[in-house]
Amino acid sequence: MTESRAGLPACARGRFDERQSFAALAARGEPDWHVTVMNAIQGDPVLRQVDSGELRDSLLEISPAQAMELAGLISVGSLLYGPHPSLRVPEAERDTCLREVLGTVGEDARFFTNHGHAEDGAEADFLASSFHADVLTGLTIDICLIGVSDENVLVLWRFEDD
């Protein structure tokens, strides 16, 4: 487990491919949670390219149920070739772990993403095979899920270059 994954439940170990993803839980050290996100990602060679203004302007709020779907996409599947078909089928171990990961943020967490389907509101399908995103890393494509509470910030991010 890398240092960035500290604070996450043990089940997160190996759940997020370190070559193509980033997962971290950070104590919310600033009133503006965007600052906490930027501080959390600065040690990652891919994510340190993220511009704080673009981050602020590119995120849309999603529901906790949608966050669960998106956490699955970040942990399993490809942004270039589509979500793994297994994500459409409940899998107890994976789903329990992802609920636990999302729960680390806190009870009243709000979730945000740069995934384009967030524009669809309650009808959003984050497991659709095609989608658009506000790319923040300068790579071919990246998708983030950020959970925010008064105490913590969860950052899950997948990035792929073709």
C-alpha positions in Angstrom: 0.0 0.0 0.0 1.4 3.4 -0.9 1.5 6.3 1.4 -1.3 8.0 -0.6 -3.6 5.1 0.3 -3.1 5.6 4.0 -6.3 6.0 5.9 -8.3 3.9 3.5 -9.7 0.6 4.6 -7.5 -2.5 4.2 -9.8 -3.8 1.5 -8.7 -0.9 -0.7 -5.2 -2.4 -1.0 -4.9 -3.7 -4.5 -8.4 -2.5 -5.4 -7.0 0.5 -7.3 -4.3 -0.1 -9.9 -1.4 2.2 -8.8 -0.2 2.6 -12.4 -3.5 4.1 -13.6 -5.2 5.4 -10.4 -4.8 7.3 -7.3 -6.7 6.8 -4.0 -6.3 8.8 -0.9 -8.2 9.9 2.2 -7.1 13.3 3.6 -8.1 15.1 6.7 -9.8 18.3 5.6 -7.2 20.8 6.5 -8.7 23.9 4.8 -12.1 25.5 4.8 -12.0 25.2 1.0 -11.9 21.5 0.3 -10.4 22.2 -3.2 -7.2 23.1 -1.4 -7.2 19.8 0.5 -7.6 18.0 -2.8 -4.7 19.9 -4.4 -2.5 19.1 -1.4 -3.4 15.4 -1.5 -2.6 15.0 -5.2 0.6 17.0 -5.4 2.8 14.0 -4.7 1.5 12.0 -7.7 3.5 12.6 -10.9 0.4 12.6 -13.1 -2.0 14.5 -10.9 0.4 17.3 -10.0 -0.4 18.7 -13.4 -3.9 19.4 -12.4 -4.7 23.2 -12.3 -6.7 24.2 -9.2 -8.9 26.6 -11.2 -9.8 23.9 -13.7 -10.5 21.5 -10.9 -12.9 24.0 -9.3 -14.6 24.7 -12.6 -14.9 21.2 -13.8 -16.6 19.3 -11.0 -20.3 18.5 -10.8 -22.1 17.1 -7.7 -23.5 13.5 -7.9 -25.5 11.4 -5.5 -23.9 8.8 -3.1 -25.4 6.0 -5.3 -23.8 7.5 -8.4 -20.5 7.8 -6.4 -20.7 4.0 -5.8 -21.1 3.4 -9.5 -18.2 5.7 -10.3 -15.9 4.2 -7.7 -16.5 0.9 -9.4 -15.5 2.4 -12.8 -12.3 3.9 -11.2 -11.4 0.5 -9.6 -12.3 -1.8 -12.5 -12.4 -1.2 -16.2 -10.8 1.1 -18.7 -11.7 4.7 -19.5 -10.5 4.0 -23.1 -12.2 0.6 -23.7 -15.2 0.9 -21.4 -16.2 -0.4 -18.0 -15.6 -4.0 -17.2 -18.8 -5.9 -17.8 -18.6 -7.3 -14.2 -19.6 -3.8 -13.0 -23.2 -4.3 -14.1 -23.5 -7.4 -11.9 -23.4 -7.1 -8.1 -20.3 -8.6 -6.5 -20.4 -8.7 -2.7 -16.7 -8.4 -1.9 -16.1 -5.5 -4.4 -19.3 -3.7 -3.5 -18.7 -4.0 0.3 -15.2 -2.6 -0.1 -16.3 0.3 -2.3 -19.1 1.2 0.2 -16.5 1.1 3.0 -14.1 3.3 1.0 -16.8 5.8 0.3 -17.9 5.7 3.9 -14.5 6.8 5.1 -15.4 10.4 4.1 -18.1 10.6 6.7 -21.9 10.4 7.0 -22.8 13.7 5.4 -20.4 13.4 2.5 -21.0 15.1 -0.8 -19.5 13.7 -4.0 -18.2 15.4 -7.1 -16.8 14.3 -10.5 -15.5 15.5 -13.8 -17.3 12.7 -15.6 -19.5 14.1 -18.3 -22.6 12.1 -17.5 -22.9 14.0 -14.2 -24.6 16.6 -16.4 -27.5 14.1 -16.8 -28.4 14.4 -13.1 -30.3 11.5 -11.6 -30.4 9.8 -15.0 -26.6 9.6 -15.3 -25.1 6.3 -16.3 -21.4 6.2 -15.2 -21.0 2.7 -16.7 -22.0 3.7 -20.2 -19.3 2.6 -22.8 -18.9 6.1 -24.2 -18.8 9.4 -22.3 -17.0 12.7 -22.2 -15.0 14.3 -19.4 -13.4 17.5 -18.5 -9.8 16.2 -18.7 -7.8 17.7 -15.8 -4.4 15.9 -16.1 -3.4 16.6 -19.6 -3.6 12.9 -20.5 -5.9 11.3 -23.0 -8.6 10.9 -20.3 -9.1 11.0 -16.6 -12.0 10.6 -14.2 -12.1 11.7 -10.6 -14.4 11.1 -7.8 -14.0 13.4 -4.8 -15.9 12.9 -1.6 -16.1 15.8 0.9 -17.3 16.1 4.4 -16.5 18.6 7.2 -13.7 16.3 8.4 -12.3 14.4 5.4 -11.7 14.5 1.7 -11.6 11.3 -0.4 -9.9 11.4 -3.7 -10.3 8.6 -6.2 -8.8 9.2 -9.7 -8.2 7.1 -12.8 -6.1 8.3 -15.6 -5.2 6.6 -18.9 -3.1 7.5 -21.9 -3.4 5.7 -25.1 
